[in-house]
Amino acid sequence: MAEIVRMPKMSDTMTEGVVVKWHKKVGDTIKNGDLVAEIETDKATMEFESYQAGTLLYIGIEEGKAAPVDSVLAILGKPGEEYKNLLEQESAAKAEAPKAEPVKETTKTAAVQAPVAAPPVVAAPPAPAPIAITAANGNGDERTKASPLARRMAAERGIDLSMLQGSGGLGRIVKRDVQWFKPGSFVQSATLAARAVSTEQFEETPVSQMRKTIARRLSESKFTAPHFYLTMDIDMDEVVRARESVNSVTGVKVSYNDFVVKAAATALREHPAVNSSWLGDKIRTNHHINIGVAVAVDEGLLVPVVRFADGKTLSQIASEVKSFAQKAKEKKLQPQDWEGNTFTISNLGMYNIEEFTAIINPPDACILAVGAIKQVPVVKNGTIQPGHVMRVTLSCDHRVVDGVVGSKFLNTFKALLENPIVMLGIGNI
């Protein structure tokens, strides 16, 4: 008997999914456990394996199209079996749903979001998961790193990739670099100069599932949690020296951000009120310390979690963060990788940002924004000498954390980084 395969709920916050790629076509035989499709959720692109068996009779969602959770993804049955009555029953059930459940929030959400998520016209096929690709740029020696989508957009617009400055990881050119490119910003050939736009033009890009979720969650956080901010400068001279020593004797190369994660985890152990969450009618103080580390990807921001960070060595933290960053760029993070954070760190130091404020990442009560380490003149022992200074800003939810509590945490965090041997010690490297 023919049966419906529905759009699965592949994460706790998923309300709709986009079919990135079908691995089966109508008429194919599907076994239990076969890879059927790749589905983009609000966090990552995940493989969907069938838990049903049969012949694929009908595909309900085309590649590149979005649909709410529980929509008809496909229909399986016996070869040649009639299935249209199932679609008719599904349409009839949808028509009656608003009358039967007029106040159900999930029904409202699906009704509002579906038209936006599935535009009637898609000009280009969906891009695959952005994977760093190195390809020759045409001169035989130099090679340009660019995502597949950026490469295709550049070709369509007649833009030479070698003229762009990549803002992705390791200088990779991504979609936004092509979008933001302006004629005349670099030395260009006469051919490109002749293509200057003389009429008003624009391009609209459908919002990805990830960007929709980021927009919703951060809007809720910004407008419901009363934020306040605490900023502090930290002397990083000792961390600079400690990092050089650690990297010279261990097989794992640690970053400055790894020191930041370790110091934050150690400071949270002394200030558990900062490691808390607002739950409406109660405050949850977490005794475990799970630190979310914000990682930028082409579509937005992911926050994989270093679990029980206070009990891990610097090398363990470094290995986990590197692994998470790679998996995030390849869209291979799983729900267990990004769930359960109790505190978050967002670091833009590698982009030469000296100072910024970050929006709290629910359900955390605080997020730490980390700027670049700058070599500047500092006063030590009454004399001016060169030093390394890093500026950090702690965003706090005033419903949970008061100014004094946040300040004490920052002072402990500062003391640990200015004397890193205290938090490292024997066995913590």
C-alpha positions in Angstrom: 0.0 0.0 0.0 1.4 3.4 -1.0 2.4 5.6 2.0 3.6 9.2 2.4 7.1 10.2 3.5 7.0 13.5 5.3 9.5 16.3 5.7 11.3 15.3 8.9 12.0 17.6 11.8 15.8 17.3 11.9 16.6 19.8 14.7 14.7 21.1 17.7 14.2 24.6 16.1 13.4 23.4 12.6 10.0 24.6 11.2 10.7 24.0 7.5 13.4 22.5 5.3 14.8 22.9 1.8 15.6 19.9 -0.4 19.1 20.6 -1.6 19.5 17.4 -3.6 17.6 14.2 -4.4 19.7 11.0 -4.4 16.8 9.0 -5.8 14.4 9.5 -8.7 10.9 8.4 -9.5 10.9 4.7 -10.2 13.9 3.9 -8.0 13.7 1.1 -5.4 14.3 2.4 -1.9 15.4 0.2 1.0 15.2 1.0 4.7 18.3 3.1 5.5 19.0 4.3 2.0 20.1 7.8 1.5 17.2 9.6 -0.2 17.9 13.3 -0.1 20.0 16.1 1.4 17.8 18.6 3.4 18.9 22.0 4.6 17.6 22.8 8.1 18.0 26.0 10.0 21.5 24.9 11.1 23.1 22.6 8.5 22.5 20.5 5.5 21.8 16.9 6.6 21.4 13.6 5.0 17.9 12.1 5.1 17.8 8.3 5.2 14.5 6.5 4.6 13.0 4.5 7.4 10.4 3.1 4.8 10.9 0.8 1.9 9.3 0.6 -1.6 9.4 2.2 -5.0 9.6 6.0 -5.3 6.3 6.9 -6.9 6.1 10.7 -6.4 8.4 13.5 -5.3 6.5 16.2 -3.5 9.3 18.9 -3.1 11.6 19.8 -5.9 15.3 20.5 -5.4 15.8 24.1 -4.2 12.2 24.4 -2.8 11.2 24.8 0.8 8.3 23.3 2.7 7.1 23.1 6.3 7.9 20.1 8.6 5.4 17.2 8.0 4.8 18.3 4.4 4.6 15.5 1.7 8.2 14.9 0.8 7.6 11.8 -1.3 5.3 8.8 -1.7 6.5 5.2 -1.7 4.6 2.1 -2.8 4.6 -0.8 -5.2 5.6 -0.2 -8.8 2.7 1.4 -10.8 0.6 1.7 -7.7 -2.0 4.5 -7.6 -1.2 7.3 -5.2 -3.2 10.4 -6.3 -5.9 9.6 -3.7 -3.3 10.2 -1.0 -2.5 13.7 -2.4 -6.3 14.5 -2.6 -6.7 13.4 1.1 -3.7 15.6 2.0 -5.2 18.6 0.2 -8.6 18.1 1.8 -6.9 17.8 5.3 -5.1 21.1 4.7 -8.3 22.9 3.6 -10.1 21.8 6.8 -7.1 22.4 9.2 -7.8 26.1 9.8 -11.4 25.4 10.8 -10.5 22.4 13.0 -7.5 24.1 14.7 -8.0 27.9 14.4 -5.8 28.8 17.4 -2.9 26.4 17.0 0.3 28.4 16.7 2.2 25.9 14.6 -0.6 26.0 12.0 -0.3 29.8 11.8 3.4 29.7 11.5 3.3 27.2 8.6 0.7 29.2 6.8 2.6 32.4 7.0 6.1 31.1 6.2 5.3 28.7 3.4 4.8 31.3 0.7 7.9 33.2 1.6 10.1 30.1 1.8 9.0 28.7 -1.5 9.2 31.5 -4.2 7.5 30.6 -7.4 10.5 31.2 -9.6 14.1 30.0 -9.0 16.5 31.3 -11.5 19.4 29.1 -10.7 19.8 25.6 -9.2 20.7 25.5 -5.5 24.3 25.7 -4.6 26.0 22.8 -3.0 27.4 23.1 0.6 30.2 25.6 0.4 33.4 23.7 0.5 36.8 25.4 0.2 38.0 24.8 -3.3 41.4 25.8 -4.7 41.5 26.3 -8.5 43.8 27.9 -11.0 42.8 31.4 -11.9 44.2 31.3 -15.3 47.8 32.4 -15.1 49.2 28.9 -14.4 50.8 29.7 -11.0 48.6 31.8 -8.8 45.6 30.0 -7.4 42.4 31.6 -6.0 40.3 30.1 -3.2 36.6 30.5 -3.7 33.3 28.8 -2.8 31.4 27.2 -5.7 28.6 29.7 -5.4 31.0 32.7 -5.5 32.8 31.2 -8.5 29.6 30.8 -10.4 28.3 34.3 -9.5 31.7 35.8 -10.6 31.5 34.0 -13.9 27.9 35.2 -14.6 29.0 38.8 -13.8 32.2 38.7 -15.7 34.3 39.4 -12.6 37.9 38.1 -12.4 38.3 36.4 -9.0 41.9 37.5 -8.7 40.6 41.1 -8.3 38.7 40.2 -5.2 39.8 40.2 -1.5 38.3 37.1 0.2 36.6 37.6 3.6 36.0 33.8 4.2 38.2 31.5 6.2 41.8 31.5 5.1 41.0 34.4 2.7 38.5 32.3 0.7 36.2 34.3 -1.7 32.6 33.8 -0.7 29.2 35.0 -2.0 29.3 38.4 -0.2 32.6 39.3 -1.7 31.2 39.0 -5.2 28.0 40.9 -4.2 29.9 43.8 -2.7 32.4 44.1 -5.5 32.3 47.6 -7.0 33.8 48.4 -10.4 36.8 50.7 -9.9 37.7 49.4 -6.4 40.7 47.6 -7.9 42.7 48.0 -11.1 40.6 46.4 -13.8 40.9 45.6 -17.5 39.3 47.9 -20.1 36.8 45.2 -20.8 35.5 45.2 -17.2 35.5 49.0 -17.0 33.3 49.1 -20.1 30.7 47.1 -18.3 29.9 49.8 -15.8 26.2 49.7 -14.8 24.3 52.8 -16.1 20.8 51.8 -15.1 19.4 50.9 -11.7 19.8 47.2 -11.1 19.4 44.8 -8.1 19.4 41.2 -7.2 17.2 39.4 -4.6 18.4 36.2 -2.9 16.0 33.9 -1.0 16.7 33.9 2.7 18.3 30.6 3.8 16.8 28.5 6.6 19.9 29.3 8.8 19.5 33.1 8.2 15.8 33.0 9.1 16.6 31.3 12.4 19.4 33.7 13.2 17.1 36.6 12.5 14.3 35.3 14.6 16.4 34.2 17.6 18.6 37.3 17.8 15.6 39.6 17.3 13.9 37.9 20.2 17.0 38.2 22.3 17.7 41.8 21.5 14.1 43.0 22.1 13.2 40.8 25.1 16.5 40.6 27.1 17.6 44.0 28.6 21.2 44.1 27.5 24.0 46.0 29.2 27.7 46.0 28.3 30.9 45.9 30.2 34.2 46.6 28.4 37.7 46.0 29.6 41.3 46.1 28.2 43.5 43.1 28.9 47.3 42.9 28.8 48.1 39.9 26.6 51.9 39.9 26.8 52.0 36.8 28.9 49.6 35.0 26.7 51.7 35.8 23.6 54.7 34.3 25.3 52.8 31.3 26.6 51.3 30.5 23.2 54.8 30.5 21.6 56.0 28.1 24.3 53.0 25.8 24.1 53.2 25.6 20.3 56.9 24.8 20.4 56.4 21.8 22.6 53.0 20.3 21.8 51.7 18.7 18.6 48.6 20.8 18.6 48.9 24.5 17.6 46.8 26.5 19.9 45.3 29.9 19.1 44.7 33.0 21.2 41.0 32.2 21.1 41.8 28.8 22.8 43.3 30.7 25.7 40.2 32.9 25.8 37.9 29.8 26.0 40.0 28.3 28.7 40.1 31.5 30.7 36.4 32.0 30.4 35.6 28.5 31.5 37.9 28.8 34.5 36.3 32.2 35.5 32.8 30.8 35.1 33.6 28.2 37.7 34.2 31.0 40.2 31.2 33.1 39.0 28.3 30.6 38.4 25.8 33.5 38.3 27.2 34.4 34.8 26.8 30.8 33.7 23.0 31.1 34.0 19.8 31.3 32.0 16.5 33.2 32.3 13.5 30.9 32.2 10.7 33.3 32.7 9.6 32.4 36.3 13.0 31.1 37.4 16.7 31.5 36.9 18.7 28.3 36.1 22.3 28.3 37.4 24.2 25.8 35.4 26.9 23.8 37.3 28.3 22.4 34.0 30.2 24.8 31.7 29.5 24.4 28.0 31.0 27.2 26.0 29.6 28.1 22.5 32.2 29.3 20.1 30.7 31.4 17.2 31.9 30.2 13.8 31.2 32.3 10.7 30.0 30.4 7.5 28.7 31.8 4.2 25.1 31.7 5.3 25.5 33.2 8.7 26.7 32.1 12.1 26.9 28.7 13.8 27.7 28.2 17.5 29.2 24.7 18.2 29.7 23.9 21.8 32.8 22.9 23.7 31.3 20.8 26.5 32.6 20.8 30.1 35.3 23.2 28.9 36.6 23.9 32.4 37.8 20.3 32.7 39.6 20.2 29.3 43.2 21.0 28.6 44.2 23.8 26.2 45.2 21.3 23.6 41.8 19.5 23.8 40.0 22.8 23.4 42.1 23.7 20.4 41.5 20.4 18.7 37.7 20.6 19.3 37.4 24.2 18.0 39.4 23.4 14.9 37.3 20.3 14.2 34.0 22.3 14.7 35.2 25.1 12.4 35.9 22.6 9.6 32.7 20.8 10.1 30.7 24.0 10.1 32.2 25.2 6.8 31.4 21.8 5.3 27.9 21.8 6.8 28.6 18.6 8.7 27.7 19.8 12.2 25.1 17.7 13.9 22.4 18.9 16.4 24.4 17.6 19.3 27.3 19.8 18.2 25.4 23.1 18.7 23.0 22.4 21.5 23.5 22.9 25.2 25.6 26.1 25.5 25.7 27.9 28.8 28.0 30.8 27.7 29.1 32.1 24.3 32.2 33.7 22.9 32.3 35.7 19.7 35.8 36.6 18.4 36.4 39.0 15.5 40.0 39.7 16.4 41.2 37.8 13.3 39.4 40.4 11.2 41.2 43.3 12.9 38.1 44.5 14.8 39.3 46.2 17.9 35.9 46.4 19.8 32.3 45.4 19.2 29.2 44.3 21.2 27.5 41.0 20.6 23.8 40.0 21.0 23.2 37.4 23.7 22.8 33.9 22.3 19.7 32.3 24.0 19.4 30.7 26.5 22.7 32.2 27.8 22.7 35.2 30.1 26.0 36.5 28.7 28.1 36.6 25.6 31.7 37.7 25.4 32.8 39.8 22.4 36.6 39.6 21.8 38.5 42.1 19.7 42.0 42.0 18.1 45.2 41.9 20.0 47.0 45.2 19.2 50.6 46.1 19.8 50.3 49.5 21.5 52.3 51.7 23.9 51.5 50.8 27.5 52.6 52.1 30.9 54.5 49.5 33.0 56.4 50.3 36.2 56.1 54.0 35.4 57.6 53.7 31.9 56.1 53.6 28.4 56.9 50.4 26.5 55.4 48.3 23.7 52.7 45.9 24.8 49.9 43.7 23.5 46.4 44.7 24.5 43.1 43.0 23.8 39.7 44.6 24.4 36.7 42.5 25.4 33.0 43.4 25.9 30.6 41.3 28.0 27.0 41.6 27.0 24.7 40.8 30.0 21.0 40.0 30.4 20.1 42.4 33.3 17.3 40.1 34.4 20.0 37.5 35.4 23.3 39.3 35.8 23.9 42.6 37.6 26.7 45.0 36.9 28.8 44.0 39.9 28.5 40.3 39.1 29.5 40.8 35.5 32.4 43.1 36.5 33.7 40.5 39.0 33.7 37.8 36.3 35.6 40.1 33.9 38.2 40.9 36.5 38.8 37.2 37.1 38.9 36.6 33.4 41.5 39.4 33.0 43.6 38.1 35.8 43.8 34.6 34.3 44.9 35.9 30.9 47.4 38.3 32.4 48.9 35.4 34.4 48.0 32.3 32.3 50.3 29.9 34.2 47.6 30.1 37.0 44.9 28.5 34.8 47.2 26.2 32.9 49.6 24.7 35.4 50.7 21.1 35.1 48.5 18.8 33.1 46.3 21.6 31.6 48.3 22.3 28.5 
